[in-house]
Amino acid sequence: MSYKPVSVIHPVHIIVPLPLEDVEEELKNPFGLSILKVKPVIDLAVDDAYRKFQYVPHDSMAITYRDSKLSDAHGPNVAIQQLVKNRLDCIIGYAFVYALAPVARMCPYWQDDDSNGIPVITPIGLTMNLDNKMEYQTLTRISGPYKVGG
């Protein structure tokens, strides 16, 4: 496996598959995630990675926002389309666990000359069904504190 240094010529391709607009479907989107809400946060984080922390060269991360339509059929295909174009190095997102699960299950097998699988970073998927690290090898679930009404 030959790794190329991250650069403008060889950027890190990150896809953010979320519903385009706010959708009030608590069962499908429990945290109310959407591209409209998340894009400004990711833009700030990318800017910090370039300027403040200088983790990677400027313009070496290609962020693609794609509408997952909160669909368990369309959502996974968003990632597959990027994979076919060889423009997928990391997935940040999915709002719907039934779109997340099949992608997270397949990502360890999406390997090529410069990739040993695709990492998936998500704030959802808190169900125990995704706890099996043998099945979901590249899945990282993140979450901050949240308030449960009661």
C-alpha positions in Angstrom: 0.0 0.0 0.0 1.4 3.4 -1.0 0.3 6.4 0.9 0.5 9.8 -0.7 0.9 12.9 1.4 -2.2 15.0 1.8 -2.0 18.0 -0.5 -4.1 20.1 -2.8 -3.2 17.6 -5.6 -4.1 14.6 -3.3 -6.8 15.9 -1.0 -8.7 14.1 1.7 -12.2 13.5 0.2 -14.8 13.8 3.0 -18.5 13.3 2.4 -21.2 14.6 4.7 -24.4 12.7 3.9 -27.3 14.3 5.7 -30.8 15.6 4.7 -30.5 18.9 2.9 -33.1 20.7 5.0 -34.5 20.4 8.5 -36.9 17.4 8.6 -39.1 16.9 11.6 -39.0 13.1 11.8 -37.7 12.2 15.2 -37.6 8.5 14.6 -35.5 8.9 11.5 -33.5 11.9 12.6 -33.4 12.0 16.4 -30.9 14.8 16.6 -32.5 17.0 13.9 -29.3 17.0 11.7 -29.3 18.7 8.3 -26.8 20.1 5.9 -28.1 23.6 6.7 -27.3 23.1 10.4 -24.0 21.2 10.1 -22.2 22.9 7.2 -21.3 26.1 9.1 -19.8 24.0 12.0 -17.8 21.8 9.6 -16.6 24.9 7.7 -15.3 26.4 10.9 -13.6 23.1 11.8 -11.9 22.9 8.4 -10.8 26.5 8.7 -9.3 25.8 12.1 -7.5 22.7 10.7 -5.9 24.8 8.0 -5.2 28.1 9.8 -5.2 27.7 13.6 -3.8 24.2 14.0 -2.1 23.8 10.6 -2.9 20.0 10.6 -3.0 19.8 6.8 -2.1 22.2 3.9 -4.8 24.8 2.9 -7.4 23.5 0.5 -6.3 19.8 1.0 -9.7 18.7 2.3 -12.5 18.3 -0.2 -15.8 18.4 1.6 -18.8 17.2 -0.3 -22.3 17.7 1.2 -24.9 15.3 -0.2 -28.6 15.0 0.5 -29.3 11.6 2.0 -33.0 12.3 1.8 -33.3 10.4 5.2 -33.6 7.3 3.0 -32.2 3.8 3.7 -32.1 3.3 -0.1 -30.8 6.7 -1.3 -28.6 7.4 1.7 -26.1 4.5 1.2 -25.9 5.2 -2.5 -24.6 8.7 -1.8 -21.4 7.1 -0.4 -21.2 4.5 -3.1 -21.4 7.2 -5.8 -18.4 9.0 -4.2 -16.5 5.6 -3.9 -17.0 4.9 -7.6 -15.6 8.3 -8.4 -12.6 7.5 -6.1 -13.6 10.6 -4.1 -14.2 9.0 -0.7 -11.7 8.9 2.1 -14.0 9.6 5.1 -17.7 9.8 5.9 -18.9 12.3 8.5 -22.6 12.0 9.1 -25.8 10.2 8.4 -28.8 11.1 10.4 -30.8 7.9 9.9 -29.4 4.7 11.4 -30.8 2.5 8.7 -28.8 4.4 6.1 -25.7 4.4 8.3 -25.6 0.7 9.2 -25.1 -0.8 5.7 -22.5 1.8 4.8 -20.6 1.3 8.1 -20.8 -2.5 7.6 -19.2 -2.2 4.0 -16.6 0.5 4.7 -13.8 -1.8 6.0 -13.9 -3.6 2.6 -13.6 -0.4 0.5 -9.9 -0.6 0.1 -7.5 0.4 -2.7 -3.9 1.4 -3.2 -4.0 4.2 -0.7 -6.8 3.2 1.6 -7.3 0.5 4.2 -11.0 1.0 4.4 -13.2 4.2 4.9 -13.6 5.6 8.4 -17.2 6.6 9.3 -17.7 9.2 12.0 -21.2 9.8 13.2 -23.2 11.3 16.2 -26.0 8.7 15.7 -26.0 5.0 15.9 -26.3 4.8 19.6 -28.2 1.5 19.3 -26.4 -1.6 20.6 -26.8 -3.1 17.2 -23.7 -1.2 16.1 -21.6 -2.2 19.0 -20.0 -5.2 17.2 -16.5 -3.9 16.2 -15.9 -7.0 14.1 -18.8 -6.0 11.9 -18.5 -2.2 12.1 -14.7 -2.0 12.1 -14.3 1.6 10.9 -17.3 3.2 12.7 -16.6 5.8 15.3 -19.7 7.1 17.2 -19.3 10.5 18.8 -21.7 12.3 21.0 -21.7 15.2 23.4 -23.8 15.6 26.5 -27.5 16.0 25.7 -30.4 16.7 28.0 -33.1 14.1 28.3 -36.5 15.7 29.1 -38.4 14.1 31.9 
